[in-house]
Amino acid sequence: MKKYDIEPLANAHCQTGENPLYDAQRHQVFWSDIPKGRLFRYDLDSGDWEQFYQGEVVGGFTFQENGDLLLFRVGEFALWKEGGEVVSLADNLDATTGRFNDVFADPEGRVFAGTMGREGNSGSGGLYRVERDQTVSKMWSDTDCANGMGFTPDLKGMYWTDSTNRIIYLCDYDRASGALSGRRIWKQFEESDCTPDGMAIDNEGCVWSAFWGASCVRRFSPEGELMEIIEMPVEKVSSLTFGGRDYNELFITTAGGQDDSESVEGTLYRVRVEAQGKPEFRSKIDSSSSEE
C-alpha cells in the first residue's frame, strides 16, 4: 500500500469533527464539530482558519447556490448567511428520530439527510429526502446512525452508509424524481474492520470511506475490492471530501478532541492523492418565505 503524507491543517480539538465540504467559490474548506455546535472554515490561499458559528447543534450542512449554508439541526433546517445571520426555514420536522447526521445534495438541488436515532429508541434513525419546496419524505429507517452518502459517476446509483450495522448499501437513484429503489448490500464489514463513517467518491467510481475506530481511510473499487489505505494518526476518522482547485486533495475530519493543546484528535487533515474527485452538488431548497 502507498505511503501518504498526512498534513494537519487546523486543530480545533473537535469532539466530533464532521461534514467537511469544499467551497470552490471561496476556495475554503468548511467543517463542523457536531456536539459542541461549532462550524469552522479553512482558507486554502492564506492558511488561516476560523470558527464562524457557535450555536445549536448542526448535524450536517450543504451549500446553497448563492453560497448560504443550509444547516440541518435537531428537528429543523435553517440558513446561515455570510455575516452570521441564521434564518429558520422549517422547525416542525420529526424530532423523534434525533439529530441530523451527514447530509448531501443531489443534482437537482434536493437534499438527502441522515439522522441519529434517539437513545433508548433503537432503529429510529434513518434517511430523509428534502425537496426543493421543503417537503420532507422518509426514505429508510431501522438504524441508529445514518452516515456517508455518494453517487456513482453515471448518477444512476447512490451509496448510503448504515454505521450501526457496518453496511454500505447501493441503490438505484432516479434523478428526475429523487426516488431510491433496489437497495442492496454493497459491502458488509466485520466488527474487526471497525465502523464505516463518511465517504467520498472519485471520478473512477471508487469509494473512499472513513473508518471510525480504525485510524484510517480505505479506498474500494466499484466492485468493493480494497485498493488503498490511508493510515491516519488518530483513531476516530469521521469523514472526508475532495477539494482543492484540481480536486485531488482529501480533507479529512477526525474526532475525540479534548481542550488540550497536546491533543491531535479532532484535527482537520489534508492528504494529496492521485485520484480526482469532483464538486459536490449544491442544494436549491426554496427560501423565499424567509426573505424580507
Contacts in CASP RR format, 6 or more apart in sequence:
PFRMAT RR
TARGET T0000
AUTHOR 0000-0000-0000
METHOD contacts of the structure
MODEL  1
MKKYDIEPLANAHCQTGENPLYDAQRHQVFWSDIPKGRLFRYDLDSGDWE
QFYQGEVVGGFTFQENGDLLLFRVGEFALWKEGGEVVSLADNLDATTGRF
NDVFADPEGRVFAGTMGREGNSGSGGLYRVERDQTVSKMWSDTDCANGMG
FTPDLKGMYWTDSTNRIIYLCDYDRASGALSGRRIWKQFEESDCTPDGMA
IDNEGCVWSAFWGASCVRRFSPEGELMEIIEMPVEKVSSLTFGGRDYNEL
FITTAGGQDDSESVEGTLYRVRVEAQGKPEFRSKIDSSSSEE
1 228 0 8 1.000
1 229 0 8 1.000
2 228 0 8 1.000
4 230 0 8 1.000
4 231 0 8 1.000
4 271 0 8 1.000
4 272 0 8 1.000
4 273 0 8 1.000
5 271 0 8 1.000
5 272 0 8 1.000
6 230 0 8 1.000
6 231 0 8 1.000
6 232 0 8 1.000
6 233 0 8 1.000
6 269 0 8 1.000
6 271 0 8 1.000
7 269 0 8 1.000
7 270 0 8 1.000
7 271 0 8 1.000
8 264 0 8 1.000
8 267 0 8 1.000
8 268 0 8 1.000
8 269 0 8 1.000
9 29 0 8 1.000
9 42 0 8 1.000
9 47 0 8 1.000
9 49 0 8 1.000
9 251 0 8 1.000
9 267 0 8 1.000
9 268 0 8 1.000
9 269 0 8 1.000
9 270 0 8 1.000
10 40 0 8 1.000
10 42 0 8 1.000
10 49 0 8 1.000
10 267 0 8 1.000
10 268 0 8 1.000
11 263 0 8 1.000
11 264 0 8 1.000
11 266 0 8 1.000
11 267 0 8 1.000
11 268 0 8 1.000
12 33 0 8 1.000
12 38 0 8 1.000
12 40 0 8 1.000
12 49 0 8 1.000
12 51 0 8 1.000
12 266 0 8 1.000
12 267 0 8 1.000
12 268 0 8 1.000
13 257 0 8 1.000
13 258 0 8 1.000
13 259 0 8 1.000
13 260 0 8 1.000
13 263 0 8 1.000
13 265 0 8 1.000
13 266 0 8 1.000
14 31 0 8 1.000
14 32 0 8 1.000
14 33 0 8 1.000
14 36 0 8 1.000
14 38 0 8 1.000
14 253 0 8 1.000
14 254 0 8 1.000
14 255 0 8 1.000
14 256 0 8 1.000
14 257 0 8 1.000
14 266 0 8 1.000
14 267 0 8 1.000
14 268 0 8 1.000
15 33 0 8 1.000
15 34 0 8 1.000
15 35 0 8 1.000
15 36 0 8 1.000
15 255 0 8 1.000
15 256 0 8 1.000
15 257 0 8 1.000
15 266 0 8 1.000
16 33 0 8 1.000
16 34 0 8 1.000
16 35 0 8 1.000
16 238 0 8 1.000
16 255 0 8 1.000
16 256 0 8 1.000
17 31 0 8 1.000
17 32 0 8 1.000
17 33 0 8 1.000
17 34 0 8 1.000
17 238 0 8 1.000
17 239 0 8 1.000
17 253 0 8 1.000
17 254 0 8 1.000
17 255 0 8 1.000
17 266 0 8 1.000
17 268 0 8 1.000
18 31 0 8 1.000
18 32 0 8 1.000
18 33 0 8 1.000
18 34 0 8 1.000
18 59 0 8 1.000
18 60 0 8 1.000
18 101 0 8 1.000
18 102 0 8 1.000
18 238 0 8 1.000
18 239 0 8 1.000
18 253 0 8 1.000
18 255 0 8 1.000
19 30 0 8 1.000
19 31 0 8 1.000
19 32 0 8 1.000
19 34 0 8 1.000
19 58 0 8 1.000
19 59 0 8 1.000
19 60 0 8 1.000
19 61 0 8 1.000
19 102 0 8 1.000
19 103 0 8 1.000
19 239 0 8 1.000
19 253 0 8 1.000
20 29 0 8 1.000
20 30 0 8 1.000
20 31 0 8 1.000
20 239 0 8 1.000
20 240 0 8 1.000
20 241 0 8 1.000
20 251 0 8 1.000
20 252 0 8 1.000
20 253 0 8 1.000
20 268 0 8 1.000
21 29 0 8 1.000
21 30 0 8 1.000
21 31 0 8 1.000
21 61 0 8 1.000
21 62 0 8 1.000
21 63 0 8 1.000
21 241 0 8 1.000
21 280 0 8 1.000
22 28 0 8 1.000
22 29 0 8 1.000
22 30 0 8 1.000
22 241 0 8 1.000
22 242 0 8 1.000
22 243 0 8 1.000
22 244 0 8 1.000
22 251 0 8 1.000
22 279 0 8 1.000
22 280 0 8 1.000
23 29 0 8 1.000
23 30 0 8 1.000
23 41 0 8 1.000
23 63 0 8 1.000
23 67 0 8 1.000
24 243 0 8 1.000
24 244 0 8 1.000
24 245 0 8 1.000
24 279 0 8 1.000
25 67 0 8 1.000
26 41 0 8 1.000
26 43 0 8 1.000
27 43 0 8 1.000
27 44 0 8 1.000
27 45 0 8 1.000
27 244 0 8 1.000
27 245 0 8 1.000
28 41 0 8 1.000
28 42 0 8 1.000
28 43 0 8 1.000
28 44 0 8 1.000
29 41 0 8 1.000
29 42 0 8 1.000
29 44 0 8 1.000
29 241 0 8 1.000
29 243 0 8 1.000
29 251 0 8 1.000
29 268 0 8 1.000
30 39 0 8 1.000
30 40 0 8 1.000
30 41 0 8 1.000
30 61 0 8 1.000
30 69 0 8 1.000
31 39 0 8 1.000
31 40 0 8 1.000
31 41 0 8 1.000
31 42 0 8 1.000
31 251 0 8 1.000
31 253 0 8 1.000
31 268 0 8 1.000
32 38 0 8 1.000
32 39 0 8 1.000
32 40 0 8 1.000
32 58 0 8 1.000
32 59 0 8 1.000
32 60 0 8 1.000
32 61 0 8 1.000
33 39 0 8 1.000
33 40 0 8 1.000
33 266 0 8 1.000
34 57 0 8 1.000
34 58 0 8 1.000
34 59 0 8 1.000
34 60 0 8 1.000
34 99 0 8 1.000
34 101 0 8 1.000
35 57 0 8 1.000
36 54 0 8 1.000
37 53 0 8 1.000
37 54 0 8 1.000
37 55 0 8 1.000
37 56 0 8 1.000
37 57 0 8 1.000
37 58 0 8 1.000
38 51 0 8 1.000
38 53 0 8 1.000
38 54 0 8 1.000
38 55 0 8 1.000
39 51 0 8 1.000
39 52 0 8 1.000
39 53 0 8 1.000
39 58 0 8 1.000
39 61 0 8 1.000
39 69 0 8 1.000
39 80 0 8 1.000
40 49 0 8 1.000
40 50 0 8 1.000
40 51 0 8 1.000
40 52 0 8 1.000
40 268 0 8 1.000
41 49 0 8 1.000
41 50 0 8 1.000
41 52 0 8 1.000
42 48 0 8 1.000
42 49 0 8 1.000
42 268 0 8 1.000
43 49 0 8 1.000
44 244 0 8 1.000
49 268 0 8 1.000
52 84 0 8 1.000
53 80 0 8 1.000
53 84 0 8 1.000
53 86 0 8 1.000
56 73 0 8 1.000
56 74 0 8 1.000
57 73 0 8 1.000
57 74 0 8 1.000
57 99 0 8 1.000
58 71 0 8 1.000
58 72 0 8 1.000
58 73 0 8 1.000
59 72 0 8 1.000
59 73 0 8 1.000
59 99 0 8 1.000
59 100 0 8 1.000
59 101 0 8 1.000
59 102 0 8 1.000
59 103 0 8 1.000
60 71 0 8 1.000
60 72 0 8 1.000
60 100 0 8 1.000
60 101 0 8 1.000
60 102 0 8 1.000
60 103 0 8 1.000
60 113 0 8 1.000
61 69 0 8 1.000
61 70 0 8 1.000
61 71 0 8 1.000
61 72 0 8 1.000
61 80 0 8 1.000
61 103 0 8 1.000
62 69 0 8 1.000
62 70 0 8 1.000
62 103 0 8 1.000
62 104 0 8 1.000
62 105 0 8 1.000
62 111 0 8 1.000
62 280 0 8 1.000
62 282 0 8 1.000
62 283 0 8 1.000
63 69 0 8 1.000
63 70 0 8 1.000
63 105 0 8 1.000
63 280 0 8 1.000
63 282 0 8 1.000
63 283 0 8 1.000
64 70 0 8 1.000
64 79 0 8 1.000
64 282 0 8 1.000
64 283 0 8 1.000
64 284 0 8 1.000
64 285 0 8 1.000
64 287 0 8 1.000
65 282 0 8 1.000
65 283 0 8 1.000
65 284 0 8 1.000
67 82 0 8 1.000
67 282 0 8 1.000
68 79 0 8 1.000
68 80 0 8 1.000
68 81 0 8 1.000
68 82 0 8 1.000
68 287 0 8 1.000
69 79 0 8 1.000
69 80 0 8 1.000
70 77 0 8 1.000
70 78 0 8 1.000
70 79 0 8 1.000
70 89 0 8 1.000
70 111 0 8 1.000
70 283 0 8 1.000
70 285 0 8 1.000
71 77 0 8 1.000
71 78 0 8 1.000
71 79 0 8 1.000
71 80 0 8 1.000
71 86 0 8 1.000
72 100 0 8 1.000
72 103 0 8 1.000
72 111 0 8 1.000
72 113 0 8 1.000
73 99 0 8 1.000
73 100 0 8 1.000
74 95 0 8 1.000
74 98 0 8 1.000
74 99 0 8 1.000
74 100 0 8 1.000
75 91 0 8 1.000
75 92 0 8 1.000
75 93 0 8 1.000
75 94 0 8 1.000
75 95 0 8 1.000
75 98 0 8 1.000
75 99 0 8 1.000
75 100 0 8 1.000
76 88 0 8 1.000
76 89 0 8 1.000
76 90 0 8 1.000
76 91 0 8 1.000
76 92 0 8 1.000
76 93 0 8 1.000
77 89 0 8 1.000
77 90 0 8 1.000
77 93 0 8 1.000
77 100 0 8 1.000
77 113 0 8 1.000
77 130 0 8 1.000
77 285 0 8 1.000
78 86 0 8 1.000
78 87 0 8 1.000
78 88 0 8 1.000
78 89 0 8 1.000
79 86 0 8 1.000
79 87 0 8 1.000
79 89 0 8 1.000
79 287 0 8 1.000
79 290 0 8 1.000
80 86 0 8 1.000
81 87 0 8 1.000
87 287 0 8 1.000
87 290 0 8 1.000
88 290 0 8 1.000
89 134 0 8 1.000
89 285 0 8 1.000
89 287 0 8 1.000
89 289 0 8 1.000
89 290 0 8 1.000
90 134 0 8 1.000
90 136 0 8 1.000
93 136 0 8 1.000
94 138 0 8 1.000
96 118 0 8 1.000
96 121 0 8 1.000
96 124 0 8 1.000
97 115 0 8 1.000
97 116 0 8 1.000
97 117 0 8 1.000
97 118 0 8 1.000
97 124 0 8 1.000
97 125 0 8 1.000
97 126 0 8 1.000
97 141 0 8 1.000
98 115 0 8 1.000
98 116 0 8 1.000
98 117 0 8 1.000
98 118 0 8 1.000
98 124 0 8 1.000
98 125 0 8 1.000
99 115 0 8 1.000
99 116 0 8 1.000
100 113 0 8 1.000
100 114 0 8 1.000
100 115 0 8 1.000
100 116 0 8 1.000
101 114 0 8 1.000
101 115 0 8 1.000
101 116 0 8 1.000
101 145 0 8 1.000
101 146 0 8 1.000
101 147 0 8 1.000
102 113 0 8 1.000
102 114 0 8 1.000
102 146 0 8 1.000
102 147 0 8 1.000
102 148 0 8 1.000
102 149 0 8 1.000
102 161 0 8 1.000
102 198 0 8 1.000
102 239 0 8 1.000
103 111 0 8 1.000
103 112 0 8 1.000
103 113 0 8 1.000
103 114 0 8 1.000
104 111 0 8 1.000
104 112 0 8 1.000
104 148 0 8 1.000
104 149 0 8 1.000
104 150 0 8 1.000
104 280 0 8 1.000
104 281 0 8 1.000
105 111 0 8 1.000
105 112 0 8 1.000
105 280 0 8 1.000
105 281 0 8 1.000
105 282 0 8 1.000
105 283 0 8 1.000
105 284 0 8 1.000
106 112 0 8 1.000
106 151 0 8 1.000
106 173 0 8 1.000
106 175 0 8 1.000
106 178 0 8 1.000
106 281 0 8 1.000
107 151 0 8 1.000
107 155 0 8 1.000
107 175 0 8 1.000
107 281 0 8 1.000
108 132 0 8 1.000
108 175 0 8 1.000
108 178 0 8 1.000
108 284 0 8 1.000
109 132 0 8 1.000
109 281 0 8 1.000
109 282 0 8 1.000
109 283 0 8 1.000
109 284 0 8 1.000
109 285 0 8 1.000
110 129 0 8 1.000
110 130 0 8 1.000
110 131 0 8 1.000
110 132 0 8 1.000
110 178 0 8 1.000
110 283 0 8 1.000
110 284 0 8 1.000
111 129 0 8 1.000
111 130 0 8 1.000
111 283 0 8 1.000
111 285 0 8 1.000
112 127 0 8 1.000
112 128 0 8 1.000
112 129 0 8 1.000
112 130 0 8 1.000
112 139 0 8 1.000
112 149 0 8 1.000
112 158 0 8 1.000
112 160 0 8 1.000
113 127 0 8 1.000
113 128 0 8 1.000
113 129 0 8 1.000
113 130 0 8 1.000
114 125 0 8 1.000
114 126 0 8 1.000
114 127 0 8 1.000
114 128 0 8 1.000
114 146 0 8 1.000
114 147 0 8 1.000
115 125 0 8 1.000
115 126 0 8 1.000
115 127 0 8 1.000
115 128 0 8 1.000
115 146 0 8 1.000
116 125 0 8 1.000
116 144 0 8 1.000
116 145 0 8 1.000
116 146 0 8 1.000
117 123 0 8 1.000
117 124 0 8 1.000
117 125 0 8 1.000
117 126 0 8 1.000
117 143 0 8 1.000
117 144 0 8 1.000
117 145 0 8 1.000
118 124 0 8 1.000
118 125 0 8 1.000
122 144 0 8 1.000
123 141 0 8 1.000
123 142 0 8 1.000
123 143 0 8 1.000
123 144 0 8 1.000
123 164 0 8 1.000
124 141 0 8 1.000
124 144 0 8 1.000
125 141 0 8 1.000
125 142 0 8 1.000
125 143 0 8 1.000
125 144 0 8 1.000
125 145 0 8 1.000
125 146 0 8 1.000
126 138 0 8 1.000
126 139 0 8 1.000
126 140 0 8 1.000
126 141 0 8 1.000
126 142 0 8 1.000
126 143 0 8 1.000
126 146 0 8 1.000
127 138 0 8 1.000
127 139 0 8 1.000
127 140 0 8 1.000
127 141 0 8 1.000
127 146 0 8 1.000
127 160 0 8 1.000
128 136 0 8 1.000
128 137 0 8 1.000
128 138 0 8 1.000
128 139 0 8 1.000
129 136 0 8 1.000
129 137 0 8 1.000
129 139 0 8 1.000
129 178 0 8 1.000
129 180 0 8 1.000
130 136 0 8 1.000
130 285 0 8 1.000
131 137 0 8 1.000
132 284 0 8 1.000
132 285 0 8 1.000
132 286 0 8 1.000
133 286 0 8 1.000
134 285 0 8 1.000
134 286 0 8 1.000
139 180 0 8 1.000
140 160 0 8 1.000
140 180 0 8 1.000
140 183 0 8 1.000
143 162 0 8 1.000
143 163 0 8 1.000
143 164 0 8 1.000
143 165 0 8 1.000
144 163 0 8 1.000
144 164 0 8 1.000
145 162 0 8 1.000
145 163 0 8 1.000
145 164 0 8 1.000
146 160 0 8 1.000
146 161 0 8 1.000
146 162 0 8 1.000
146 163 0 8 1.000
147 161 0 8 1.000
147 162 0 8 1.000
147 163 0 8 1.000
147 196 0 8 1.000
147 197 0 8 1.000
147 198 0 8 1.000
147 199 0 8 1.000
148 159 0 8 1.000
148 160 0 8 1.000
148 161 0 8 1.000
148 196 0 8 1.000
148 197 0 8 1.000
148 198 0 8 1.000
148 199 0 8 1.000
148 239 0 8 1.000
149 158 0 8 1.000
149 159 0 8 1.000
149 160 0 8 1.000
149 161 0 8 1.000
149 199 0 8 1.000
150 158 0 8 1.000
150 159 0 8 1.000
150 160 0 8 1.000
150 199 0 8 1.000
150 200 0 8 1.000
150 201 0 8 1.000
151 157 0 8 1.000
151 158 0 8 1.000
151 159 0 8 1.000
151 173 0 8 1.000
151 201 0 8 1.000
152 158 0 8 1.000
152 159 0 8 1.000
152 170 0 8 1.000
152 201 0 8 1.000
152 205 0 8 1.000
152 222 0 8 1.000
153 201 0 8 1.000
153 203 0 8 1.000
153 204 0 8 1.000
153 205 0 8 1.000
155 173 0 8 1.000
155 175 0 8 1.000
156 172 0 8 1.000
156 173 0 8 1.000
157 170 0 8 1.000
157 171 0 8 1.000
157 172 0 8 1.000
157 173 0 8 1.000
158 170 0 8 1.000
158 171 0 8 1.000
158 172 0 8 1.000
158 173 0 8 1.000
158 180 0 8 1.000
159 168 0 8 1.000
159 169 0 8 1.000
159 170 0 8 1.000
159 186 0 8 1.000
159 199 0 8 1.000
159 201 0 8 1.000
159 207 0 8 1.000
160 168 0 8 1.000
160 169 0 8 1.000
160 171 0 8 1.000
160 183 0 8 1.000
161 167 0 8 1.000
161 168 0 8 1.000
161 169 0 8 1.000
161 196 0 8 1.000
161 197 0 8 1.000
161 198 0 8 1.000
161 199 0 8 1.000
161 209 0 8 1.000
162 168 0 8 1.000
162 169 0 8 1.000
163 195 0 8 1.000
163 196 0 8 1.000
163 197 0 8 1.000
163 212 0 8 1.000
166 188 0 8 1.000
166 189 0 8 1.000
166 190 0 8 1.000
166 191 0 8 1.000
166 193 0 8 1.000
166 195 0 8 1.000
166 196 0 8 1.000
167 185 0 8 1.000
167 187 0 8 1.000
167 188 0 8 1.000
167 189 0 8 1.000
167 196 0 8 1.000
168 185 0 8 1.000
168 186 0 8 1.000
168 187 0 8 1.000
168 189 0 8 1.000
168 196 0 8 1.000
168 199 0 8 1.000
168 207 0 8 1.000
168 209 0 8 1.000
169 183 0 8 1.000
169 184 0 8 1.000
169 185 0 8 1.000
169 186 0 8 1.000
170 183 0 8 1.000
170 184 0 8 1.000
170 186 0 8 1.000
171 180 0 8 1.000
171 181 0 8 1.000
171 182 0 8 1.000
171 183 0 8 1.000
171 184 0 8 1.000
172 180 0 8 1.000
172 181 0 8 1.000
172 182 0 8 1.000
173 179 0 8 1.000
173 180 0 8 1.000
174 180 0 8 1.000
174 181 0 8 1.000
186 224 0 8 1.000
187 196 0 8 1.000
187 220 0 8 1.000
187 224 0 8 1.000
189 195 0 8 1.000
189 196 0 8 1.000
193 211 0 8 1.000
193 214 0 8 1.000
194 211 0 8 1.000
194 212 0 8 1.000
194 213 0 8 1.000
194 214 0 8 1.000
195 211 0 8 1.000
195 212 0 8 1.000
195 213 0 8 1.000
195 214 0 8 1.000
196 209 0 8 1.000
196 210 0 8 1.000
196 211 0 8 1.000
196 212 0 8 1.000
197 209 0 8 1.000
197 210 0 8 1.000
197 211 0 8 1.000
197 212 0 8 1.000
197 237 0 8 1.000
197 238 0 8 1.000
197 239 0 8 1.000
198 209 0 8 1.000
198 210 0 8 1.000
198 238 0 8 1.000
198 239 0 8 1.000
198 240 0 8 1.000
199 207 0 8 1.000
199 208 0 8 1.000
199 209 0 8 1.000
199 210 0 8 1.000
199 239 0 8 1.000
199 240 0 8 1.000
200 208 0 8 1.000
200 240 0 8 1.000
200 241 0 8 1.000
200 242 0 8 1.000
200 250 0 8 1.000
200 277 0 8 1.000
201 207 0 8 1.000
201 208 0 8 1.000
201 277 0 8 1.000
202 208 0 8 1.000
202 219 0 8 1.000
202 242 0 8 1.000
202 275 0 8 1.000
202 276 0 8 1.000
202 277 0 8 1.000
203 275 0 8 1.000
203 276 0 8 1.000
203 277 0 8 1.000
203 278 0 8 1.000
204 222 0 8 1.000
204 275 0 8 1.000
205 222 0 8 1.000
206 219 0 8 1.000
206 220 0 8 1.000
206 221 0 8 1.000
206 222 0 8 1.000
206 227 0 8 1.000
206 275 0 8 1.000
207 219 0 8 1.000
207 220 0 8 1.000
207 222 0 8 1.000
207 224 0 8 1.000
208 217 0 8 1.000
208 218 0 8 1.000
208 219 0 8 1.000
208 220 0 8 1.000
208 240 0 8 1.000
208 250 0 8 1.000
208 275 0 8 1.000
209 217 0 8 1.000
209 218 0 8 1.000
209 219 0 8 1.000
209 220 0 8 1.000
210 217 0 8 1.000
210 237 0 8 1.000
210 238 0 8 1.000
210 239 0 8 1.000
210 240 0 8 1.000
210 252 0 8 1.000
210 253 0 8 1.000
211 217 0 8 1.000
211 218 0 8 1.000
211 237 0 8 1.000
212 236 0 8 1.000
212 237 0 8 1.000
212 238 0 8 1.000
212 255 0 8 1.000
213 235 0 8 1.000
213 236 0 8 1.000
213 237 0 8 1.000
214 235 0 8 1.000
214 237 0 8 1.000
215 231 0 8 1.000
215 232 0 8 1.000
215 233 0 8 1.000
215 234 0 8 1.000
215 235 0 8 1.000
215 237 0 8 1.000
216 229 0 8 1.000
216 230 0 8 1.000
216 231 0 8 1.000
216 232 0 8 1.000
216 237 0 8 1.000
217 229 0 8 1.000
217 230 0 8 1.000
217 232 0 8 1.000
217 237 0 8 1.000
217 240 0 8 1.000
217 250 0 8 1.000
217 252 0 8 1.000
217 271 0 8 1.000
218 226 0 8 1.000
218 228 0 8 1.000
218 229 0 8 1.000
218 230 0 8 1.000
219 226 0 8 1.000
219 227 0 8 1.000
219 228 0 8 1.000
219 229 0 8 1.000
219 230 0 8 1.000
219 275 0 8 1.000
220 226 0 8 1.000
220 227 0 8 1.000
221 227 0 8 1.000
230 250 0 8 1.000
230 252 0 8 1.000
230 271 0 8 1.000
230 273 0 8 1.000
232 252 0 8 1.000
232 254 0 8 1.000
232 269 0 8 1.000
233 264 0 8 1.000
234 254 0 8 1.000
234 255 0 8 1.000
234 256 0 8 1.000
234 264 0 8 1.000
234 265 0 8 1.000
234 266 0 8 1.000
234 267 0 8 1.000
235 256 0 8 1.000
235 265 0 8 1.000
236 254 0 8 1.000
236 255 0 8 1.000
236 256 0 8 1.000
236 265 0 8 1.000
236 266 0 8 1.000
237 252 0 8 1.000
237 253 0 8 1.000
237 254 0 8 1.000
238 253 0 8 1.000
238 254 0 8 1.000
238 255 0 8 1.000
239 252 0 8 1.000
239 253 0 8 1.000
240 250 0 8 1.000
240 251 0 8 1.000
240 252 0 8 1.000
240 253 0 8 1.000
241 250 0 8 1.000
241 251 0 8 1.000
241 280 0 8 1.000
242 248 0 8 1.000
242 249 0 8 1.000
242 250 0 8 1.000
242 251 0 8 1.000
242 276 0 8 1.000
242 277 0 8 1.000
242 278 0 8 1.000
243 249 0 8 1.000
243 250 0 8 1.000
243 251 0 8 1.000
243 277 0 8 1.000
246 276 0 8 1.000
247 276 0 8 1.000
247 277 0 8 1.000
247 278 0 8 1.000
247 279 0 8 1.000
248 272 0 8 1.000
248 273 0 8 1.000
248 274 0 8 1.000
248 275 0 8 1.000
248 276 0 8 1.000
248 277 0 8 1.000
249 270 0 8 1.000
249 271 0 8 1.000
249 272 0 8 1.000
249 273 0 8 1.000
250 270 0 8 1.000
250 271 0 8 1.000
250 272 0 8 1.000
250 273 0 8 1.000
251 268 0 8 1.000
251 269 0 8 1.000
251 270 0 8 1.000
252 268 0 8 1.000
252 269 0 8 1.000
252 270 0 8 1.000
252 271 0 8 1.000
253 266 0 8 1.000
253 268 0 8 1.000
254 265 0 8 1.000
254 266 0 8 1.000
254 267 0 8 1.000
254 268 0 8 1.000
254 269 0 8 1.000
255 265 0 8 1.000
255 266 0 8 1.000
256 263 0 8 1.000
256 265 0 8 1.000
256 266 0 8 1.000
257 263 0 8 1.000
257 265 0 8 1.000
257 266 0 8 1.000
258 265 0 8 1.000
END
